[in-house]
């Protein structure tokens, strides 16, 4: 009897260890908390995220540095990515619209990469107002953007008319598909590759919160869910 109990305990320890390793290095569950990616991803969509694709990194304690464990690649243009927000310990999901060396510009809500207008059928513009561009020296503009100070200078005007800026080496430019309701690289600057967490694989569950999720507690209030969206389960993000 004691041997059986020991075997059960060992089995569960192994299972838990495997799950923790998978969670730490290969897959991650993530629930969309805000409407910044609508109509592609909705509040309450639960994603399974591939953490392997952009490489596995071990953070150095009490430091901003990371030790590369398994090499990965940078995101490609158009890929949806999960990342840690550079200024808070929170995970966000946006679309990578430009990579290192690309020139990014937004003219009257239209995105241009390297001078070419980009077709983006997945985007949503809910606000018909267009904030006019503000003239600023290009070098000053680039420097302020890289240092996350551009929004302090130009405020909401960066939403609809932005750039041009050049994405620095080892960085990408991310934007939400819900362009009029997304805090992204237009506002807080380029995203360093060290902040990348992974690429969504598919939606494994979806529920309608009826509102933004301001905390984990908002998500787990099952009794307040409006509905379960079965038709979204299995969709590739």
N, C-alpha and C positions, 0 to 999 in steps of 0.2 A: 504493500500500500504506500509506504514511504517513498519507494523507488518510483512509483507511478506519479506521485505528487511532484517529486523532483524533476521528472521528465517533463511534466506539464509546465512547471515553472521555467525550466530551461527553454522549452519551446516558445513560450510567450516572451521571454527575454530576447530570443533571437528575432521573433517577429517584430517586436517593438524596435529593436536595433535596426533592422532592415528598413522599416518604415521611416525612422528618423534619418537614416542615411539617404534614402530616396527623397525625403522632404528637403534635406539640407542641400543636396547636390543635383538632383535630376528633375523632380517635379514639385510643383507648388500649387495649392489651391488659392484662388483669388476671387473675391466678389466685387463687382463693379459698384462703387458707392455713390457716384455722381453722374449727371447726364452729359459729361463733356465728350463722350464718344458716340452719342446718339447721332444717327439712327443705326449705326453698326452694332454697338453694344449698349444695352439698356441697364439702368439701375436694377440690381438684383440678379443679373446674369452671373453665374458662378463658373469660373474658367479653370481648366487644368492647364498649367503653364510649364513649358519645357525650359528648365533652368540650365540644361546642358549646352544648348546651341551657341550661346555667347561665351562659353568657357566657364570653368569652375574655379572660383577664387576663394582663398581663405583670408579673412580679415586679420590684420595684425592688432592684437589687443592694445588699447590706449593709443591708437594711431589711425591716421587716415589711409595708410598704405594697405595693400593686399598682396598676397602671395599667389601667383598663378599656379593652379594645380593641373588643370586640363585646358589646353588652348581652345579657343573658340573663334568665332568670326564677328565682325561688326554687323549690325542690321543692314538690310538692303532698303533702298527707297521703297516706300509703300508698305513695309511691314509694320504690324502692330507690336508694340513692345511694352513689357512691364518693367518698371525701374523704380529705384528709390529716389524720391524727390531730394534734390541736392541740399535743401535748407531745412528739412525736417526728416525724422525717421518714419516716413510714410511711403507706401508703395502706390504709384500711379500707373495708369495705362494710357498710352497715346499712340499716334501713328508716326513712324519715322518718315519724314518727307524729304530729308536731305542728309548727305553724309559728308565726311571731311573733304574740304576743298571745294564744295559746292557753293555757288552764290545764290542766296535766297532773297526773294523780294515778294511782297504782297502789294498789289495795286488794286484799290477798290474791291477788296475781299478776294481777288483772284490771285492764286499762287503761281509764281514763276521760279523755275530752277534753272540756273545758268542761262537766263534770258529766254527760256522757253515756257510758254503757258502750259500748265499741267491740267490734264483732264482728271477730275476727281468726282465721279458720280456718287460716291459714298458720303460726301459732305452735306452738311445741313447749315443753312443760314436763316435763323429765326427772327433776326432784327433787320428791318429794312433801312435803318439809319446807317449812313456811311460817314465815319469820322475822317476828316480831311487830313492829308499828310502835313507834317511839320518839317520845315527845312532845318537841317543840321549838318555841319561839316562831316564828311563821310568817315574820316579817321576818328573823330570824336564819337560818332555814332557807333562804329565798330567796337571801340574801346569800352564805351558805356554798356553796350550790349553784352560783351564778354564778361564784364565785371558785375553783371546783374543790376546795373544802375539806370538802364534806359527807361524803364517804366517810371522811375522817380522823376525823370526829366519830361517825358512826353505823355505820360498817363495813358488814358484809354485810346489815344490816337494810334498806338502801335497795333491795335487789333485789326484795323481795316487797311491801313497803309503802313507798310513796314519795309525797312531795308533800303538799299541792298546791303547784306552782310555776307562775309565768307565764313563758312563753318571751319573752325580750327582743326588741326590734326588731333586724332583720338576723340573727337566729339561728333555728335549727331544733332540734328534739329528735329524736334518732335512737336506735333500739333494735334489737338483733339479734332475729331470729325465734326463735332458740333461747334463750328468755328466762332460763333458769336457768344459762346458760353464755355470757354475753355481757357484756363490759365496754363500756358505752355511756353515754349522757347521764345515766342514773341515777347513775353513779359519778363521771364526770369533767366533768359540766356541759353547758351548751348548746354547739351547734356553730355557729360564725360562717360566714356565706356565703362569706367569702374562702377558706375551706378546702375548699369543694366542688370536686370534680374532674370529675364527670360522672354520667351515668345509664346503667346497663348496658342494652345492646340485646338481645343473645342469647348463648347458650353456643355457642362455635364448636368447642370440644373439651372432653373430660372424661376424667380418669383417676383411678383409685383409688389414693391413696398409702398408705392403711391407717393413717394417723396425721396429726397436725398437721404443717404445714410451718413449721419454725422459721427457715428461711433459703431463699434461692434455690437453694442447693446441694441441699436436700432435694427440691425440685421437679424438678431436672434429672437426678436419679439414675434414669434410665429403667429400668435393670435391676432396680430395687426396686419398680416399680409393680406393684400386684396385678392390675389389669385396665384396659382402656379401655372407658368407658361410652358406647357408640355411641348408645344410646337417648336420652341427654341432649343430644346435639348438635342445635342448632337451636332449643332451647327459649327462649322469651322470658323474660327475667329480670324 
